[in-house]
Amino acid sequence: MSAVEEHRVAVLALPGVLPLDLGIPVQTFGTDPHYRVTVCADPAAGPVRSGGFTVTAPAGLEALRDADTVVVPGYEDPQAAPPAAALSAIRSAHARGARLVSICTGAFALAAAGLLDGRPATTHWRDAAALQRWYPRIDVRPNRLFVDDGGILTSAGVTAGIDLCLHIIRRDHGAAAANNRARALVAPPQRPGDQAQFIERFRPADRGEELAPVRAWMLDNLAHRHSVDELARRAHMSRRTFIRRFQQETDTSPMAWLTAARIDWARELLETTAAPVEQVARLSGLGSPAAFRAAFHRHVGTSPTDYRTTFRA
């Protein structure tokens, strides 16, 4: 793409479109001289209402026929099937080589169009489990801010959509162009897509009660060393039975669950106390400061110090 070529971006407003998600691509691309933005909707679906807003789109689905990039912002009810005509237009745009981008629950529209099967994708962390459940052929990555899979890019909610739009500008026109837009938006110029979403907790929800006392004891003793054999003895089970039951109740292994619980506790300590990183490492049971930093970065995608700066600020 040359520096003077105008790249056509169609932003598709589906029923129940989220106003912030709709505004992100319009604001990010709309005042950049490299792009020409058109907001469009399916006229047969009636006015696009969301909360207290009614979106009047200047174009219909024909805008997708000429778009170089199609952006699908999130919408209120991902369980609601998007209009069939909109899904058909999305599929046709993809078939002729248009780049597809989703923000937040917009990924559900791409999934409903059958375009995410066999691909990595993300969405808002609250909706990631539903996306995986309804579309099991997608490689859902719930902890990612955004996923760039070449011709199809997906992002988590709101600010992650800004990150993805800036990433696209960087990919199209280089770091200087992306940095200029970031300054205009008063946004961080770059957050890597593999940085984790700031989800409430990494520890998976429990689905069974038999081993709940053992898990409660583990939470009360995160700073201690644990082994599977020790935990199995506490549960009065054989090692094999314990591992199997634990997996059934949590969808993960005992040690993976323990590590996630320790990361959650470390995040809470970083957010709510001034304890040095070395002390947080010890209290959370994640080992030496170096081991703690490595584990924290692996799960959260940023350093303990940067995480604390973000949340204590």
LINSUL-V717059 format. One line per field, one symbol per residue. phi: phi as a letter, one per 40 degrees, with the letter a starting at -180 (. if undefined). psi: psi as a letter, one per 20 degrees, with the letter a starting at -180 (. if undefined). burial: + if it has 9 or more other ideal C-beta (glycine too) atoms within 8 Angstrom, else -. Layout:
phi = ???
psi = ???
burial = ???
This chain:
phi = .ccbccccbbbcccdgdcdcccccccccccbcccbbbbcbaccccgdcbagcbbcbccbccccccbccbbbbccbcbcccccddcccccccccccchccbbbbfcdcccccccgcbdgbcabaddcbcccccccbcccccbccccabbbgcbbbbccfccccdcccccccccbgcccccccccccfbdcabcccccccccacccccbbbdcdccccccccbccccbbccccccccfbcdccccccccccbgacdcccccccccdcccccccbbbdddcccdcccgcgcdcccccccccccgacdccccdcccc
psi = prhipoppppooorpjqpgghghghggghhjpiiqoppprrohiiaqoqocjqppopiqaihhhhiqhppporqrgnihppqphhggghgghgghjjqpppqpcihhhghghijiipjqqrraphhighgghghmiiqnpnijqgrpoldippqraqehhhgggghhggghgjrhggghghghhilqphppqhjpqqmrgqhpqqqirigjghghghghilhiqqqqhgghgghilrqgggggghgghiikrrghggggghhgghgggghhirjpqhhhhgghijjbrhghggggghhghjrqhghgggghi.
burial = ------+++++++++++++-++-+++++++-+-++-++++++--+--+++----+-+-+++-+++-+-+++++++--+---++-+++-++++++---++++++++++++++++-++--+++++++-++-+++--+--+-++++++++++--+++++++-+++++++++++-++---+++-++--+---++--+-+++-+------+-+--++-++-++---+---+-+--++--+---+-+++-+++-++-+-+--+++++++++++-++------+--++-++++----+++-+++-++++-+--++-----
